[in-house]
Every structure is written in C-alpha cells, then in structure tokens.
C-alpha cells in the first residue's frame, strides 16, 4: 500500500452513485410497496452497503483500513431507474472515494439479487464518484505571483565546514514541490545578532523566512530567543501543529522549541535542525500554512 504516514488527518467526504434499472413498472411498484418476496429491498440493500463500506480494505488490496465515521444511503426513483446516492465521511489521512463507490456497488448488487426472481432484465450502470472533499485538493492556495522564501541553516559546525547541511536542502526541496521559489539559501552560525539581522533584512523581500537549527536546549541554541522579540504576531497553532505531528512519530519532538509568527507580510518559521525533524515539520503544516498569505492581505476565510 502507499505510505500515508506523513499525511495529516483532515475531514474527508465522498459521494458516489449507482443506478439500478428494471424492465417493468411492476418491479418498481413491488419495491415501493414492499411486496418483493425476498424482503424489503431498500432497507436490505442499505444494510448491505453499510457492512460493505466498513470492509472495503478487505476487497480492494491497496485500500487502507480506516475509520468510517458517517455513512448515508439515499434513493431517487426516476421512471424505471433506482438511483443510489452513497455518502461517506471520515477524519483520516486518506480519502474515502473507493469506499463510497464500493458501498454504492454493493447496494446495487443487493438490489439485483433480491429483484432477479421477479425481473430477469435488471441492469446496473453508472457507478461513479460524484463529489469528494478533503485532502490537498480541497486546500489549494492560488497566488498571482510565486511565493518567495529565504532559508537559513543555523549551525556552528556546518558553518565551520565540519558537517554537511541536509536539513536546509530538505526545506528547499519541499518548498519547490509546493511551488515556492527559494530566493536565498545560506548557512549561518548560531549567533543571536546574525539571526536577527537576517530576519529583518530578508522579511522585506520574501513572504517566507525559514530557519532550521538552534531550536534545542543547548547553550548555543538561540534561534527562538533571536526571533521572539522581532515577531509582531506569534502563531501558536502552527507551533502546536508541528510539535503534535512530530510527537506522534518521535517521542523527543516535545523538546523542540519551534517558533512561528509574522513580521510585516512575511511568515517566519524556526524549525528543528535534524533532517527528519525538518521533513516532519514541513509535512505537518505545508502546504496549508500558506493560507496565511491570503489572510495577511486582508481576505477573510469565506472569500477564498
């Protein structure tokens, strides 16, 4: 199965449809009036769909087991067609499109099985997804111009040439995958004055200023102390999201002092210095965090 351990959980919704077409009005009348010998077709089919949707992963090899937290089955009868509308919701890391289509399919097959003794020409057609919500496709941020970022690696040892930078390069790669242009990349020592100088200078020309390193607890870890006096608005939600995401994957994440806030129209982030810490921090809040740039321009949530 596809690795989804890096994804965050969001509300996922999918609606699928299927059509059962019978050959005569008498069949429709028997369904509506509950006169089918095998029982109540609409209720039995609905029950079968509810069982099926919770077990989709047992039938479709690449589907992940996931919690199904809401399911509804509705019917519309149009002439000789019974339209099935199957809706599924969950809060999870991956979508429920296949679950919704699987459920609609089983509802249709159950109807076929119950109706075949009284109608030999039943057809099942148009099993398809009609709507999906959640995941990256529902939280895309569009900007008229490319977002520009400055990336700084805070490390005495890397600045001295004793070690090779990996975390900064990971940030640059991640930003590129989100369509963000890295206009500046630099390795600097763990010096409070230098960190502040770089922040003030590059926040003027870049919407993103990201530091990696210096967020731990050693005497030379001063990135938070450098940034906090400069930030006009702290954004605790970003910091909490980073730590919560990391803590689910690494028990030491609670010791990191990540910082997030605004300086002018720029978002300033201080992320961990380890490669895994940076990667997980980026996965925790990107690309959704870029919604902040719409808010900083004065747009409200509902207008986006």
N, C-alpha and C positions, 0 to 999 in steps of 0.2 A: 504494500500500500504506500501511497505518497506520504512523505513525512510532513505532518502538520504540527509538530511540537513547537515550532517557532511562532505559530499564529496566535492571535489573541481571540478570546471568545466575544462574539457580538450576537445581537438578535438576528436570527436567520429565519426567513419566511419564504415558503414556496407554495404555489398553487398550480395544480395540474388538472387536466380534464381528459375524459374519455367518453366515447359515445357508443351506446348500445342501440342498434337499430333492429326493430322487429318487423315482421312481414304483414301483420294484420292488426286492425284496431282491437279485436277481441283480446289479444295478448296485453295490450296497454290497459284495457278495462280490467282484466284479471289482476294485473299488478296494482292498479289504483284501488280496487275494491277488495284486495287481499283474498283472492279466490284461487291463487296458484296452489296446486296440490302439495308442493314441497314446503310451503310456508310463506311467511311474509318476506317477499323478495327484497324490498328496500331496506328493511331492518337487518335481515341476514347478510346482505351484501355489505352494508355499512360495518357490521361487526367483523366480517372477514377482512375488510380494509384496515380496521383498527389493529387487528392482530398482525397483519402483514407489514404495516409501516414500521412497527417496532422491531421487526425481524429482517429488515431489508438487507442488512450486512450478512445474513446467513444465506442469501440467494445471490447477491451480487458481490463477487470476490473482492473488488477494490473499494467497496464502501466501508467506511469506518463505523464501528459501533458508536452510537451517540444517543443522548437522552432525548426522547421525543416528549416535548412538554405541552403540546397542544395539537389536536387533530380535529378537523371538522369535515363532514361529508354532506354535500347538498345535491339535490336533484332538480333538474328542469326537464319537463316533458314537453316536447315540441313535435306534434304530429305522431309519427311512429318512432321517434328517437327519444331515448332517455339520456340526457346529458348529465354526466357525473362531474362535480366540482370538488376536488380534494385539496384541502389546505393543511399545511404542517408548519409548526413553529418550534424553534429550539434556541437556546443561548449556548452557542458552541463555536468551535474553531473552523468548522467546515459547513457547507450549505446542505440543504435538505431537498434539493431538486429531484434526485433519484428516488428518495423516499416518497415524495408526493406522487411521482409517476408510477412507482411500484404500487402504492396504495390504490390509485385510480384503476390500474390494470387489474388488480385482484378483485375490486368491486365489480368491474365489468365481467370478469370471468365467472364470478359467483352468480351474477345475474344470468349469464349464458347457461350455466349448469342447471339452475333452477327452472329456467324457462324452456329448455330444449324439449321436454316431454310434450309441451303444448304448441311449440312453434319450431319447425325444422329449418327455418331460413333466417336465423338471427345472425347479425354481423356486429363485430366490434371494430371501431375505427377511431382515428384521430386521437390517439393517446399522445398528449404533448404538454409541455410546460408552458403556462400562460403568464406567469409572473414569478419573480424572485427578488428578494431584498436581503440586505446584509452583506458583509464582506467588503472587500476593497472596491468593488464596482458601485456600491452604494455610498461610498465616502470619498469619491474622487474630487479633488480640488483643481479647478482650472484657473490659470492665471494668464493674463495677456502677454506678460513677459516672463522669461525664465527667472526662477528664484536663484539668487547668488549666495554662496556660502564661503566663509573663511574657516579653515580648520587648523587648529593648533595642537601640537603634541607637547605636553608639559612633562619633561623628564630630564633630570640632570645627566643620567647615564647615556641616554640616547643623544642628547645634545653634545656630549663629550665624545661620541662615536664609539662607546663601549658596547652598545646594543643597537640592533636594527629596529626601526619602527614598524609595527604591524597594525596597531590599533588605529592610527591616523589614516593609514591606507585603507583600512576596512571601512572607515567612515566615508571616505571619498568614493569608494566603490558602491556603498549603499546609497549615497546621495545621487550618484549617477543613475542608478536603477530607478530612482523616483523622479528623474528628470530635473534634478537640481544641479546647477553649474558650480563647481568648486573654483572660485576665482583666486584663492590663495591657500597655500598649504605650507606650514612652517613648523620647525621643531625649536622649542624654546626651553630654557632652564626653569626650574621650579622657583622662580623669583616673583614675589608679590607685585613689585613695581612694574615688571615687564608684562605680566599678565594683564594688569590694569591698563597699561599703555596700549597694548594690542587690542584690547576690548574696545576702548574708546575710539581708537583710530578706525578699526575695521567695521564697527557697527554703523558707521556713517554711510558706507557704500555696499553693505551686504545685509540681506534680510536674515541670514543665519550666521551666528558666530559660535562655533563648537570647539570646546576644549576637551581633550582626553588626557587623563592622568592628574595626579595631585589631589584626588578626592578621598584618599585613605586617611589613616590616623597617624602616620609617621610625622616627625617634626618638620620635614620638608614638603609635606602635602598641604599646600596653602591655596590651592585654586578656589575653594569656596570662600575663604577669607578675602581673597582678592576681588571676587565678583560681587559678593553680597552688598558692599557699600555702593556699588555702581548701579545696581538694578533698580529700575523705577517701580516695577511690579513683579513680585515673586509669583510663580505659578505652581502652587503646591501639588495640584493634580498631576502635572507632568512628573514631578519628582516621585510622587506616590506610585504612579503607574510603572515607572522604571524599577523602583525597588520591589514592588509587588511581583512584577513579572520575573525579575531576577531571583527573588526568594523562592519561587516555585521550582526553580531549576538548580539553584546553588545556595546552600544554607548560609554562606558567608556574605551574600548580597546585602544583608541588613547593615553591614559595616561600612558600606559605601556612602559617601556624602554627595550624591548627585545634586546639582543645582539647576534650576530653570527660572528664567524671568525675562523681562523686556527691558531694552534700553532704546529709547526712541521707537522706531518702527522695526527694530531688529529683535529677534528671539535669540537669547544667549543660553547655551547649554554647557554644563560641565558634566562629563561622563567618566566612567571608570577608565583606568589605564590598561587593563588587561584586554586582550583581543576578544575573548569570549564575553567579557563584561560589556564591551562596546557593541558587539554584534547583538547581544540580547537587549541592550538599551535601545538601540535603533529599531529593532523589531517590535519593542514594546510600544513605541509611540509614533513611528512613521508608517505610512505617510499621513496619518490622521492629524498629527500635530500641526501640519502646515495650514490647517483651517484657521490657525491663529492670525495668519496674514490677512485674511478677509476681515476678521474682527478688528484688527488694528487699523484697517481702512475705514472703519465706521459702519460696516454692514452688519445686520443682525443675522441670527441663525436661520430664521424662516425665509429670508430672501435669497438664500444660496441654493 
